Amino acid sequence: MISQKWAKLLRSLQQKKYRKIEQLFVVEGEKAVLEVLQSEWPVKALFATEDFLQRHPLLAEKAAQVQQASPAELAQAGSFQTNDAALAAVEIPADTGFTEVEGDWVLVLDQINDPGNLGAIIRIADWYNIKTILCSSDTVDLYNPKVIAAAKGSFLRVQLHYGDLHSWLSQTEQPVYGAYLEGDNIHQISLPQQGGYLVMGNEASGISADIVHLINRKVTIPAFGQTESLNVAMATAVLVDNLKRLSATR
């Protein structure tokens, strides 16, 4: 049974201010909880069904505290409508700061507000082995439960840093690409060098005016149909796929 103290704390972690105070966030569902238990991220508490604990006794021991819980309790404590396996309270790691590595690709997210989109972009970065995402301070919080759910376990392998995009981009000597509707066709460009930055802007307002002058080249995905635009996560996947392809052929 989940104690009243923990039940109250877990529900409070749905809100960013309490995640910041407690330095904890919630991971839900069997696959995601197993991934975090197999990682180096400290799990402060594990809440799981009897079946989960019987099937994964050694991994469960990695949590500082373990409490058996029913599926109904797990669903009530978390954000999932149903959860028949596990929920974990995980410590938020300290941000070690961004260090540029020449030749690496870095995603830059400017005012991305939708948690589902951010989670999907993290999975895209993981798929294409992009290790770093730079986020504007007003981009949705990584530890939002909907972001964690959408990212699956990819948040464990992709580092996100929040801060001043202008400061980061103004210091690099690597190329900075920006996604625009009126940019150069991504299918037809050539890359001057390996690696760089790809800036994705807010779906409604695009890339912020204060960093537009730092974009070296505007790129776009050619449309073959009539739809007005692509979801930002979809657009990120297409652009990254092409940039990675071009990098491989250099």
N, C-alpha and C positions, 0 to 999 in steps of 0.2 A: 504494500500500500504506500502511495506517495504521501509523505507527511504534509501537514497543513503549511508548515513553513516553506517547504520546497514547492508545493503547489502554487502558493502565492508568488514566490520568486520567479518560477517558470513563466507564469502568466505575465508578470511585469516585464520580462525580457522580450516581449513582443514589441516594446517601445524602445526607441533608440536611446532616450535619456537614461533609462535604467540599465541598458546594456553598457553604456559608458560608465555609469556609477559602479556597477558590479564587475565590469570587465569580463562578462560572460555572454555567450550566445547559445542558441538552441539548435541542435541537429536532430532531425526526425526521420524515421523510417529505417528499415533493416539495412539496406545497402549503404546508405550514407553513414549510419552509425558504425557499421563494421569498418568502413574506410577510415573514419576518424580514429577508431580504436587501433587500427593498424598503423597509423601515422605517429609522428612525434608530438602532435598537439596534445597538451594536457587536458584530460577529461576529468572535470571536478566531480561530476555525478552521473551515474548511468541509471536509468529507469527502464526496466524491461520486463517482458512477460516471462513466465516460468519456462515456456518453450524456448525462447531466445536464450535464456541463461543456461539451460541444459545443453543447447547445441553449441554454445560459444563460451565455455567456462574460462578458458585461458585468456581470451581477449577481454572478457568482463573484468578480470582481475586487474587490468591496466587502469581502470577508473578508480579515483580516490574513494568514492562512495558508490555503493550499489544498492538499489531498492527494487524489489519485485513490484510490478504493477499490472493491473488489468488493462486490456485494450481500451476500455471506456475511460479509465484514468489517464492514459497516455493521450487520448484524443482531447480530453478536457484540458490537460495541461499545456498542450501544444497548439499548433495552427492547422494541423491536418484534420480533416473530417473523420477519417478512420486511421488507426495506427495499431496494428496487431503485433508489433515487434518491440520497438525500442525508441527511446528519446534520450539524448545526452546534453548535459550542460557543459560547454567547452570553454576553456579560458581563451580570451582574445590575446593573441601574441603582440608583443611590442613591435611597432613599425621601425625597422632598422634603417629606413631611409633608402632613397633611390640612388643607385650608382649606374651610370650608363656603361654599357659594354658595346664597344664598336663592332658593327656587323650584325647585331641583334635587331630583330623587329620588336617594336613597342607599340601597343595600342594606347591611344589617348582618347578619353571619353569626356566630352564637354556637356554638362547638364543632362545626363541620361537619367530620367526620372522613374521609368517603369522598372520595377524589380525583376519582372520576368525577362525583360530585355537584357538587363545586366547579368542575370544568371546565365542566360543563353550565350552572351558574349564571352563569359568566363569559360564556358564549355568549348566554345569555338577556339579561344586562345589555347586551351589545353590540347585540343585536337591537332592544332598546327604547331605545337611546341613553342608557343610564345609565352615567355615566363613572366612578363611584366605588363601591367596595365596602370597607366597614370589617370587619375580621376580628378575632375574639378571638385572643389569642396561642396558644391551643391548637387553632385551626382548622388543617387540613392546609396544608402549605407550597405556595404558588403554583407553585414551581419543581420540585415533584415531577413526574417524567416522565409519570405517569398524568394529572395535572392538565393539563399542557401539551398532551398528546395529545387529551384530551377538550375542551379549550378551543379547539382548532384555532388560528387566528390571532387570536382575540378578546382574548387576554391582552395583545396589543400596543396595544389601544385602550381598555382598562378598567384603571383604576388600583386596585390593592389596597393597603390599609394595615393593618398588624397592630399591635395594642396593646390598651389598656384601654378596653373598650366603655363602661364606667360613666363614665369621664372625658369621652369624646366626647359621649355622649347627655345627660349632666347639664348640658352647656354650651349646648345648642341651644334655640332658642325655636320651632323648627319642630315640627310634629306628629310623634310617634313611634308607628307602628303595629306591633303584634306579632301574629304568626301563632299562633293557638290553636284547638284543636278546639271550644272553647266560646265563641268570639268572636262579634261581630256579623257578619251575613251580608254578605259583600263586595259582593253584587249589590244591596244595599239601602241602603248608606251614602251619605252626601254628604261632600264634602271641604270643610273650613273654609278652605283656602287651597291654592295651587299648591305642589307639592313636599312633601318630608318624608323620613322614614326608615322603612324596612320591616325589622323584625327577624325573622330566621328562626332558629329554635333547633335544637338537636340532635334527630335523629329519635326517639331513645329517651327522652331526659330533658327535652326542650323548652328553653325559654328560661331561662337561669340566674337563680337567686333574687335575686342582687345587682343585677340590672337590671330586674326585674319592675316595680318602683315607678316606673320611668322611662317605661313604656309608657303613652301617653295613651289609646290605644284598641285593644282586642283585636279582631282580625278573623278570620273563618274562611271556608272555601269550603264551600258547602252540598253535602251528599252526597245523591245520588239512588239509590244502590245500597247494598250491604251491606259493602263493604270497609272495613277499620278506619281506614286513613289513606293519604295520598299520599306518595310519595317527595318529599324536600325540594326537589329541583330542579323536579319537576313542580308542586309547590305554589307555588314561587316564580314560575314562569311564569304560572300562573293569577292569582295575586294582583297581580303587576306589570301584566299585561294589563288587569285591571280598574281599577287605580289610574291607569294611563295614559289609559284610556278616560274615566274620571271627570274627570281633569285637563283633557282636551280639550274637555269639555262645560261647563266652568265659565265 
